[in-house]
């Protein structure tokens, strides 16, 4: 009689802390044994000459979401197909706090889009718009229902919260036990710079970086850190794009402030020069914050090694390029300010980082696992179920061929977008099989997962985001 539903044999297991050879025994979608020469199973996978890593956790994805004037291209089915193709087995997307309607209705709508469609497991951050007493009460209920992270913006028009509003959200998060995540850019400065550029007729895509220089991000990071320090509330700063912002984070961490921060592949592999490609091509690389310089790229790798930046997410926020509802919604002669922000990256995230990070010696394998799986799982209350290979964890596993050479194309990404900003990059190292809770969802470029396999991951209270100084205070 089989002892296991599935055994993965002869692989080299890599976690955030260890690398070792063992078989993995799986039963009912969970890891139940790690040992040499496990007993029989109903199914077996030979992982000889393969690395076996935890499935990626992508904690910053915009899926089936209205983003200002445009709507993202990917549904939960296509986005999670893309995730599986690239070795990611858990995604955290966003649900809005609407200007009209209720928070509960918005969350219900997001769940309806994901349930029955997702191929891998998922959770949600709640975007904060209303900081009135009623709005905060609705958010507190959403937190209690398992949506234990909030997203605030310091820019983007009506979404931008002022300092007093931010402090109200931080106070709620401290009381209710939630993590506040933030898009940190100075709204007034961006509005001022954009108006000046457009008035001068400087509207090409390359001026997006001029309208959003590193200074607007650095200032907002400093201000957000200060408010979090005053409130004694941990925060996660999204998509840190360069040295000056990362340095603000590191200074805060050095004085004991509980600040977490992430970066994204677009800031490690793209620069502001990509915005200056011929014609309208620069729109493919337009995202916020803007891509920076090669020096900033090297600084980000340094801060990843130092631990200043603990997570690498995709910030997958993809609209189609050649589409009047996407990047070209205002025409090919539009100002940079009229082009929808965001780039696709769900499937590209892990292969890019493996090839250009691990195989080129910028980070080691254990750090790769920490940045892309273990740390985001801990930060967002999904650990130890997600983000590691351990007895009791979900059998979310990825087999990697460390030597395989692949040319990145949009078709390989398995998304609903018509481009990838990394088209033509030659990578070494590739995820050849992805398992979600013990089920093969992607293998050798073929999607095998079924829509509806993915489950919502409610998150209860967890100690990782307790206040730094006075955990018991209210």
MARKELO-619366 format. One record per residue (C-alpha): residue in three letters; x, y, z; residue number from 1. Coordinates in nm, 2 decimals. Each point is the difference from the previous one (the first is absolute). Layout:
BEGIN
residu, X, Y, Z, num
ALA, X, Y, Z, NUM
...
This chain:
BEGIN
residu, X, Y, Z, num
UNK, 0.00, 0.00, 0.00, 1
UNK, 0.13, 0.35, -0.09, 2
UNK, 0.12, 0.21, 0.29, 3
UNK, -0.03, 0.32, -0.19, 4
UNK, -0.21, 0.16, -0.28, 5
UNK, 0.32, 0.12, -0.15, 6
UNK, 0.37, -0.02, 0.06, 7
UNK, 0.25, 0.23, -0.16, 8
UNK, 0.33, -0.19, -0.01, 9
UNK, 0.37, 0.08, -0.04, 10
UNK, -0.03, 0.38, -0.01, 11
UNK, 0.21, 0.26, 0.17, 12
UNK, -0.22, 0.19, 0.24, 13
UNK, 0.06, 0.37, 0.05, 14
UNK, -0.16, 0.21, 0.27, 15
UNK, 0.09, 0.35, 0.14, 16
UNK, 0.24, -0.16, 0.24, 17
UNK, 0.11, -0.35, -0.13, 18
UNK, 0.09, -0.20, -0.30, 19
UNK, -0.01, -0.38, 0.02, 20
UNK, -0.09, -0.32, -0.18, 21
UNK, -0.32, -0.17, 0.10, 22
UNK, -0.33, -0.15, -0.13, 23
UNK, -0.32, 0.19, 0.06, 24
UNK, -0.31, -0.20, 0.11, 25
UNK, -0.34, 0.17, -0.07, 26
UNK, -0.34, -0.10, 0.12, 27
UNK, -0.33, 0.20, -0.04, 28
UNK, 0.19, 0.29, -0.15, 29
UNK, 0.24, 0.04, 0.29, 30
UNK, 0.36, -0.10, 0.07, 31
UNK, 0.00, -0.28, 0.25, 32
UNK, 0.35, -0.14, -0.03, 33
UNK, 0.36, 0.11, -0.09, 34
UNK, 0.25, -0.28, 0.00, 35
UNK, 0.23, -0.22, -0.21, 36
UNK, -0.17, -0.28, -0.19, 37
UNK, -0.36, 0.04, 0.10, 38
UNK, -0.24, -0.28, -0.04, 39
UNK, -0.24, -0.06, -0.29, 40
UNK, -0.24, 0.26, -0.14, 41
UNK, -0.30, 0.00, -0.24, 42
UNK, 0.21, 0.23, -0.22, 43
UNK, 0.36, 0.08, -0.01, 44
UNK, 0.21, 0.28, -0.16, 45
UNK, 0.37, -0.05, -0.06, 46
UNK, 0.17, 0.33, 0.08, 47
UNK, 0.36, -0.12, -0.08, 48
UNK, 0.22, 0.29, -0.11, 49
UNK, -0.28, 0.24, 0.11, 50
UNK, -0.02, 0.26, 0.27, 51
UNK, -0.33, -0.02, 0.20, 52
UNK, -0.10, 0.34, 0.14, 53
UNK, -0.31, 0.13, 0.17, 54
UNK, -0.26, 0.15, -0.23, 55
UNK, 0.04, 0.37, -0.04, 56
UNK, -0.22, 0.24, 0.20, 57
UNK, -0.07, 0.32, -0.20, 58
UNK, -0.14, 0.25, 0.25, 59
UNK, -0.07, 0.29, -0.24, 60
UNK, -0.22, -0.08, -0.30, 61
UNK, -0.28, 0.20, -0.16, 62
UNK, -0.24, -0.26, -0.15, 63
UNK, -0.34, 0.07, -0.16, 64
UNK, 0.01, 0.35, 0.14, 65
UNK, -0.11, 0.35, -0.11, 66
UNK, 0.31, 0.22, 0.02, 67
UNK, -0.11, 0.36, -0.06, 68
UNK, -0.08, 0.04, -0.37, 69
UNK, 0.08, -0.36, -0.10, 70
UNK, -0.07, -0.35, 0.10, 71
UNK, 0.26, -0.27, 0.04, 72
UNK, 0.02, -0.25, -0.28, 73
UNK, 0.02, -0.32, 0.21, 74
UNK, -0.29, -0.18, 0.17, 75
UNK, 0.07, -0.22, 0.29, 76
UNK, 0.02, -0.30, -0.23, 77
UNK, 0.25, 0.15, -0.24, 78
UNK, 0.21, 0.17, 0.28, 79
UNK, 0.03, -0.32, 0.20, 80
UNK, 0.08, -0.20, -0.32, 81
UNK, 0.29, 0.25, -0.04, 82
UNK, 0.09, -0.04, 0.36, 83
UNK, 0.02, -0.38, -0.02, 84
UNK, 0.20, 0.02, -0.32, 85
UNK, 0.26, 0.21, 0.18, 86
UNK, 0.02, -0.21, 0.32, 87
UNK, -0.23, 0.21, 0.22, 88
UNK, -0.27, -0.18, 0.20, 89
UNK, -0.15, 0.28, 0.22, 90
UNK, -0.10, 0.34, -0.11, 91
UNK, -0.13, 0.30, 0.20, 92
UNK, -0.21, 0.24, -0.20, 93
UNK, -0.21, 0.30, 0.09, 94
UNK, -0.36, 0.08, 0.08, 95
UNK, -0.12, 0.35, 0.01, 96
UNK, -0.17, 0.22, 0.26, 97
UNK, -0.24, 0.16, -0.25, 98
UNK, -0.11, 0.36, -0.02, 99
UNK, -0.35, -0.13, -0.06, 100
UNK, -0.14, -0.32, 0.15, 101
UNK, 0.14, -0.18, 0.31, 102
UNK, 0.33, -0.16, 0.09, 103
UNK, -0.19, -0.33, 0.05, 104
UNK, -0.15, 0.02, -0.35, 105
UNK, 0.34, 0.07, -0.15, 106
UNK, 0.17, -0.29, 0.18, 107
UNK, -0.29, -0.23, -0.10, 108
UNK, 0.05, 0.10, -0.36, 109
UNK, 0.37, -0.07, 0.01, 110
UNK, -0.06, -0.34, 0.15, 111
UNK, -0.26, -0.08, -0.27, 112
UNK, 0.26, 0.08, -0.27, 113
UNK, 0.26, -0.23, 0.16, 114
UNK, -0.21, -0.29, 0.12, 115
UNK, -0.03, -0.27, -0.26, 116
UNK, 0.25, 0.17, -0.22, 117
UNK, 0.34, 0.00, 0.18, 118
UNK, 0.24, -0.28, -0.07, 119
UNK, 0.22, 0.08, 0.31, 120
UNK, -0.08, 0.12, 0.35, 121
UNK, -0.07, 0.37, 0.06, 122
UNK, -0.07, 0.27, 0.26, 123
UNK, -0.08, 0.37, -0.01, 124
UNK, 0.12, 0.34, 0.12, 125
UNK, -0.28, 0.26, 0.06, 126
UNK, 0.06, 0.33, -0.17, 127
UNK, -0.09, 0.29, 0.24, 128
UNK, -0.19, 0.30, -0.13, 129
UNK, -0.23, 0.10, 0.28, 130
UNK, 0.14, 0.08, 0.34, 131
UNK, -0.33, 0.12, 0.16, 132
UNK, -0.12, -0.18, 0.31, 133
UNK, -0.23, -0.20, -0.22, 134
UNK, 0.27, -0.08, -0.25, 135
UNK, 0.24, -0.11, 0.27, 136
UNK, -0.26, -0.22, 0.16, 137
UNK, -0.06, -0.17, -0.33, 138
UNK, 0.37, -0.06, -0.03, 139
UNK, 0.02, -0.14, 0.35, 140
UNK, -0.26, -0.26, -0.09, 141
UNK, 0.19, -0.09, -0.32, 142
UNK, 0.31, -0.06, 0.21, 143
UNK, -0.19, -0.22, 0.24, 144
UNK, -0.13, -0.20, -0.30, 145
UNK, 0.35, -0.09, -0.10, 146
UNK, 0.12, 0.29, -0.22, 147
UNK, 0.28, 0.09, 0.22, 148
UNK, 0.19, 0.26, -0.21, 149
UNK, -0.10, 0.35, -0.11, 150
UNK, 0.14, 0.20, -0.30, 151
UNK, 0.03, 0.38, 0.02, 152
UNK, 0.11, 0.24, -0.27, 153
UNK, 0.19, 0.33, 0.05, 154
UNK, -0.07, 0.09, -0.36, 155
UNK, -0.26, -0.06, -0.28, 156
UNK, -0.25, 0.28, 0.03, 157
UNK, -0.30, -0.10, 0.22, 158
UNK, 0.17, -0.31, 0.12, 159
UNK, 0.28, 0.21, 0.17, 160
UNK, -0.03, 0.01, 0.38, 161
UNK, 0.13, 0.30, 0.20, 162
UNK, 0.21, -0.04, 0.31, 163
UNK, -0.30, 0.02, 0.24, 164
UNK, -0.18, -0.27, -0.20, 165
UNK, 0.30, -0.22, 0.00, 166
UNK, 0.03, 0.03, 0.37, 167
UNK, -0.36, -0.11, 0.04, 168
UNK, 0.07, -0.31, -0.22, 169
UNK, 0.31, -0.08, 0.20, 170
UNK, -0.19, 0.03, 0.33, 171
UNK, -0.27, -0.24, -0.13, 172
UNK, 0.27, -0.25, -0.12, 173
UNK, 0.16, 0.00, 0.34, 174
UNK, -0.32, -0.06, 0.17, 175
UNK, -0.14, -0.26, -0.24, 176
UNK, 0.33, -0.18, -0.07, 177
UNK, 0.06, 0.08, -0.37, 178
UNK, 0.30, 0.09, -0.21, 179
UNK, -0.02, 0.33, -0.19, 180
UNK, 0.17, 0.00, -0.34, 181
UNK, 0.07, 0.32, -0.18, 182
UNK, 0.06, 0.15, -0.34, 183
UNK, 0.24, 0.28, 0.10, 184
UNK, 0.03, 0.29, -0.24, 185
UNK, -0.07, 0.37, 0.07, 186
UNK, -0.32, 0.09, -0.18, 187
UNK, 0.03, 0.37, 0.00, 188
UNK, 0.35, -0.01, -0.15, 189
UNK, -0.11, -0.24, -0.28, 190
UNK, -0.30, 0.22, -0.09, 191
UNK, 0.23, 0.31, 0.00, 192
UNK, 0.27, -0.16, -0.22, 193
UNK, -0.25, -0.16, -0.24, 194
UNK, -0.18, 0.33, -0.06, 195
UNK, 0.33, 0.18, -0.06, 196
UNK, 0.12, -0.27, -0.25, 197
UNK, -0.33, -0.01, -0.19, 198
UNK, -0.01, 0.38, -0.02, 199
UNK, 0.35, 0.00, -0.15, 200
UNK, -0.12, -0.27, -0.25, 201
UNK, 0.22, -0.27, 0.15, 202
UNK, -0.24, -0.28, -0.02, 203
UNK, 0.19, -0.30, -0.14, 204
UNK, 0.03, -0.31, 0.21, 205
UNK, 0.35, 0.08, 0.12, 206
UNK, -0.14, 0.30, 0.20, 207
UNK, -0.19, -0.24, 0.22, 208
UNK, 0.33, -0.05, 0.19, 209
UNK, 0.04, 0.38, 0.02, 210
UNK, -0.35, 0.04, 0.15, 211
UNK, 0.08, -0.27, 0.26, 212
UNK, 0.37, 0.04, 0.10, 213
UNK, 0.14, -0.19, 0.29, 214
UNK, -0.04, 0.30, 0.22, 215
UNK, -0.38, -0.03, 0.00, 216
UNK, 0.04, -0.36, 0.11, 217
UNK, 0.27, 0.07, 0.25, 218
UNK, -0.20, 0.28, 0.17, 219
UNK, -0.31, -0.22, 0.02, 220
UNK, 0.19, -0.29, 0.14, 221
UNK, 0.16, 0.22, 0.27, 222
UNK, -0.35, 0.15, 0.09, 223
UNK, -0.16, -0.34, 0.01, 224
UNK, 0.27, -0.15, 0.22, 225
UNK, -0.03, 0.30, 0.23, 226
UNK, -0.38, -0.04, 0.04, 227
UNK, 0.04, -0.38, 0.06, 228
UNK, 0.27, 0.07, 0.26, 229
UNK, -0.23, 0.25, 0.18, 230
UNK, -0.29, -0.25, -0.01, 231
UNK, 0.23, -0.29, 0.08, 232
UNK, -0.15, -0.20, -0.28, 233
UNK, 0.19, -0.23, -0.24, 234
UNK, -0.04, 0.09, -0.37, 235
UNK, 0.10, -0.15, -0.33, 236
UNK, 0.12, 0.24, -0.26, 237
UNK, -0.08, -0.13, -0.35, 238
UNK, 0.23, 0.02, -0.31, 239
UNK, 0.31, 0.18, 0.13, 240
UNK, 0.17, 0.11, -0.33, 241
UNK, 0.34, 0.14, 0.09, 242
UNK, 0.28, 0.07, 0.24, 243
UNK, -0.14, 0.31, 0.16, 244
UNK, -0.33, -0.16, 0.11, 245
UNK, 0.18, -0.32, 0.11, 246
UNK, 0.23, 0.21, 0.21, 247
UNK, -0.29, 0.15, 0.18, 248
UNK, -0.13, -0.35, 0.08, 249
UNK, 0.34, -0.11, 0.12, 250
UNK, 0.05, 0.30, 0.23, 251
UNK, -0.34, -0.07, 0.16, 252
UNK, 0.07, -0.37, 0.05, 253
UNK, 0.34, 0.09, 0.16, 254
UNK, -0.18, 0.21, 0.27, 255
UNK, -0.24, -0.28, 0.07, 256
UNK, -0.31, 0.11, -0.20, 257
UNK, -0.19, -0.31, -0.13, 258
UNK, 0.00, 0.09, -0.37, 259
UNK, -0.02, -0.26, -0.27, 260
UNK, 0.06, 0.07, -0.37, 261
UNK, -0.01, -0.17, -0.33, 262
UNK, 0.13, 0.06, -0.35, 263
UNK, -0.10, -0.15, -0.34, 264
UNK, 0.16, -0.14, -0.31, 265
UNK, -0.07, 0.32, -0.20, 266
UNK, 0.23, 0.19, 0.23, 267
UNK, 0.28, -0.26, -0.02, 268
UNK, -0.02, -0.05, -0.38, 269
UNK, -0.15, 0.31, -0.16, 270
UNK, 0.13, 0.36, 0.00, 271
UNK, -0.14, 0.34, -0.09, 272
UNK, 0.17, -0.04, -0.34, 273
UNK, -0.26, -0.26, -0.09, 274
UNK, -0.27, 0.27, 0.02, 275
UNK, 0.19, 0.18, -0.29, 276
UNK, -0.04, -0.28, -0.25, 277
UNK, -0.12, 0.11, -0.35, 278
UNK, -0.36, 0.11, -0.06, 279
UNK, -0.25, -0.13, 0.25, 280
UNK, 0.21, -0.30, 0.11, 281
UNK, 0.11, 0.17, 0.32, 282
UNK, -0.36, -0.05, 0.13, 283
UNK, 0.08, -0.37, 0.04, 284
UNK, 0.24, 0.10, 0.28, 285
UNK, -0.21, 0.27, 0.17, 286
UNK, -0.07, -0.08, 0.36, 287
UNK, 0.00, 0.18, 0.34, 288
UNK, 0.24, 0.07, 0.16, 289
UNK, 0.19, 0.04, -0.32, 290
UNK, 0.30, -0.22, -0.09, 291
UNK, 0.32, 0.17, 0.11, 292
UNK, 0.37, -0.04, -0.10, 293
UNK, 0.25, -0.28, -0.02, 294
UNK, 0.16, 0.14, 0.32, 295
UNK, -0.34, -0.04, 0.17, 296
UNK, -0.02, -0.36, -0.12, 297
UNK, 0.33, -0.08, 0.16, 298
UNK, -0.10, 0.17, 0.32, 299
UNK, -0.32, -0.21, 0.02, 300
UNK, 0.20, -0.32, -0.04, 301
UNK, 0.22, 0.12, 0.29, 302
UNK, -0.31, 0.07, 0.22, 303
UNK, -0.14, -0.34, -0.09, 304
UNK, 0.32, -0.16, 0.13, 305
UNK, 0.00, 0.22, 0.31, 306
UNK, -0.36, -0.08, 0.08, 307
UNK, -0.12, 0.35, -0.03, 308
UNK, -0.25, -0.12, -0.26, 309
UNK, -0.15, -0.33, 0.11, 310
UNK, -0.24, -0.08, -0.29, 311
UNK, 0.00, 0.00, -0.37, 312
UNK, -0.35, 0.02, -0.15, 313
UNK, -0.11, 0.04, -0.36, 314
UNK, -0.25, 0.30, 0.05, 315
UNK, -0.17, -0.17, -0.30, 316
UNK, -0.22, 0.28, -0.13, 317
UNK, -0.04, -0.08, -0.36, 318
UNK, -0.21, 0.17, -0.27, 319
UNK, 0.04, -0.10, -0.36, 320
UNK, 0.23, 0.21, -0.22, 321
UNK, -0.16, -0.01, -0.34, 322
UNK, -0.35, 0.05, 0.13, 323
UNK, -0.23, 0.32, 0.02, 324
UNK, -0.10, -0.12, 0.34, 325
UNK, 0.36, -0.04, 0.11, 326
UNK, 0.32, 0.20, -0.04, 327
UNK, -0.14, 0.17, -0.31, 328
UNK, -0.33, 0.10, 0.16, 329
UNK, 0.08, 0.37, -0.06, 330
UNK, 0.18, -0.06, -0.34, 331
UNK, 0.36, -0.04, -0.10, 332
UNK, 0.06, 0.38, 0.03, 333
UNK, -0.13, 0.01, 0.36, 334
UNK, 0.20, 0.17, 0.28, 335
UNK, 0.18, -0.24, 0.23, 336
UNK, -0.25, 0.11, 0.27, 337
UNK, -0.29, -0.15, -0.20, 338
UNK, 0.16, -0.35, -0.04, 339
UNK, -0.11, -0.27, 0.25, 340
UNK, 0.28, -0.09, 0.24, 341
UNK, 0.13, -0.35, 0.05, 342
UNK, 0.18, -0.29, -0.16, 343
UNK, -0.06, -0.37, 0.00, 344
UNK, 0.23, -0.22, 0.21, 345
UNK, -0.18, -0.29, 0.16, 346
UNK, 0.18, -0.28, -0.20, 347
UNK, 0.32, 0.19, -0.06, 348
UNK, 0.08, 0.08, 0.37, 349
UNK, 0.16, -0.32, 0.11, 350
UNK, 0.19, -0.10, -0.32, 351
UNK, 0.15, 0.35, -0.02, 352
UNK, 0.12, -0.01, 0.36, 353
UNK, 0.13, -0.35, -0.02, 354
UNK, 0.20, 0.06, -0.32, 355
UNK, 0.12, 0.35, 0.07, 356
UNK, 0.02, -0.03, 0.38, 357
UNK, 0.09, -0.35, 0.09, 358
UNK, 0.18, -0.12, -0.31, 359
UNK, 0.20, 0.33, -0.03, 360
UNK, 0.10, -0.01, 0.37, 361
UNK, -0.19, 0.31, 0.12, 362
UNK, -0.19, -0.20, 0.25, 363
UNK, 0.02, -0.36, 0.12, 364
UNK, -0.27, -0.27, -0.03, 365
UNK, -0.12, 0.03, 0.36, 366
UNK, -0.04, 0.38, -0.03, 367
UNK, -0.19, -0.05, -0.33, 368
UNK, -0.25, -0.22, 0.19, 369
UNK, -0.02, 0.24, 0.29, 370
UNK, -0.07, 0.30, -0.23, 371
UNK, -0.25, -0.16, -0.22, 372
UNK, -0.19, -0.25, 0.23, 373
UNK, 0.09, -0.02, 0.37, 374
UNK, 0.02, 0.37, 0.09, 375
UNK, -0.33, 0.10, -0.17, 376
UNK, -0.17, -0.30, 0.15, 377
UNK, 0.12, 0.11, 0.35, 378
UNK, -0.08, 0.37, -0.06, 379
UNK, -0.35, -0.06, -0.11, 380
UNK, -0.10, -0.27, 0.25, 381
UNK, 0.01, -0.30, -0.24, 382
UNK, 0.29, -0.17, 0.18, 383
UNK, 0.07, -0.29, 0.07, 384
UNK, -0.27, -0.12, -0.24, 385
UNK, 0.16, 0.17, -0.29, 386
UNK, 0.35, 0.11, -0.10, 387
UNK, 0.21, -0.30, 0.13, 388
UNK, 0.05, -0.37, -0.03, 389
UNK, -0.08, -0.15, 0.34, 390
UNK, -0.22, -0.27, 0.15, 391
UNK, -0.35, 0.14, 0.02, 392
UNK, 0.04, 0.26, -0.27, 393
UNK, -0.20, -0.01, -0.32, 394
UNK, 0.17, -0.19, -0.27, 395
UNK, 0.06, 0.31, -0.21, 396
UNK, 0.32, -0.10, -0.18, 397
UNK, 0.20, 0.09, -0.31, 398
UNK, 0.26, -0.21, -0.18, 399
UNK, 0.27, 0.21, -0.16, 400
UNK, 0.25, -0.09, -0.27, 401
UNK, 0.29, 0.22, 0.10, 402
UNK, 0.17, -0.03, -0.34, 403
UNK, -0.28, 0.04, -0.24, 404
UNK, 0.04, 0.29, -0.24, 405
UNK, -0.32, 0.18, -0.10, 406
UNK, -0.08, 0.31, -0.21, 407
UNK, -0.28, 0.19, 0.16, 408
UNK, -0.30, 0.07, -0.22, 409
UNK, -0.35, 0.13, 0.08, 410
UNK, -0.15, -0.34, -0.11, 411
UNK, 0.21, -0.18, 0.27, 412
UNK, -0.17, 0.22, 0.26, 413
UNK, -0.34, -0.16, -0.05, 414
UNK, -0.17, 0.33, 0.09, 415
UNK, -0.28, 0.20, -0.18, 416
UNK, 0.24, 0.29, -0.08, 417
UNK, 0.15, 0.05, -0.34, 418
UNK, 0.36, 0.07, 0.11, 419
UNK, 0.26, -0.05, 0.26, 420
UNK, 0.25, 0.28, 0.07, 421
UNK, 0.27, -0.27, 0.02, 422
UNK, -0.05, -0.13, -0.36, 423
UNK, 0.31, -0.17, -0.13, 424
UNK, 0.20, -0.02, 0.32, 425
UNK, 0.21, -0.31, 0.01, 426
UNK, -0.04, -0.17, 0.34, 427
UNK, 0.17, -0.30, 0.16, 428
UNK, -0.21, -0.20, 0.24, 429
UNK, -0.37, -0.08, -0.04, 430
UNK, -0.29, -0.14, 0.21, 431
UNK, -0.09, -0.33, -0.18, 432
UNK, -0.28, -0.11, 0.23, 433
UNK, -0.23, 0.18, 0.24, 434
UNK, -0.22, -0.17, 0.26, 435
UNK, -0.27, 0.16, 0.20, 436
UNK, -0.11, -0.20, 0.31, 437
UNK, 0.15, -0.31, -0.16, 438
UNK, -0.17, 0.04, -0.34, 439
UNK, 0.20, 0.07, -0.31, 440
UNK, -0.12, 0.33, -0.14, 441
UNK, 0.27, 0.07, -0.25, 442
UNK, 0.27, -0.22, -0.16, 443
UNK, 0.24, 0.06, -0.29, 444
UNK, -0.19, 0.30, -0.13, 445
UNK, -0.34, -0.17, 0.02, 446
UNK, -0.27, 0.12, 0.24, 447
UNK, -0.15, -0.30, 0.17, 448
UNK, -0.19, 0.17, 0.28, 449
UNK, -0.37, 0.04, 0.01, 450
UNK, -0.19, 0.32, 0.06, 451
UNK, -0.15, -0.01, 0.35, 452
UNK, 0.29, -0.20, 0.15, 453
UNK, 0.12, 0.32, 0.17, 454
UNK, -0.14, 0.08, 0.34, 455
UNK, -0.04, 0.32, 0.20, 456
UNK, 0.25, 0.03, 0.29, 457
UNK, -0.16, 0.18, 0.29, 458
UNK, 0.26, 0.14, 0.24, 459
UNK, -0.05, 0.01, 0.38, 460
UNK, 0.21, 0.21, 0.25, 461
UNK, 0.37, -0.07, 0.00, 462
UNK, 0.29, 0.11, 0.21, 463
UNK, 0.24, 0.10, -0.29, 464
UNK, -0.17, 0.34, -0.04, 465
UNK, -0.03, 0.09, 0.37, 466
UNK, 0.11, 0.36, 0.08, 467
UNK, 0.37, 0.03, 0.06, 468
UNK, 0.00, 0.17, 0.34, 469
UNK, -0.33, -0.05, 0.19, 470
UNK, -0.18, -0.31, -0.13, 471
UNK, -0.25, 0.01, 0.28, 472
UNK, -0.10, 0.36, -0.03, 473
UNK, -0.32, 0.12, -0.17, 474
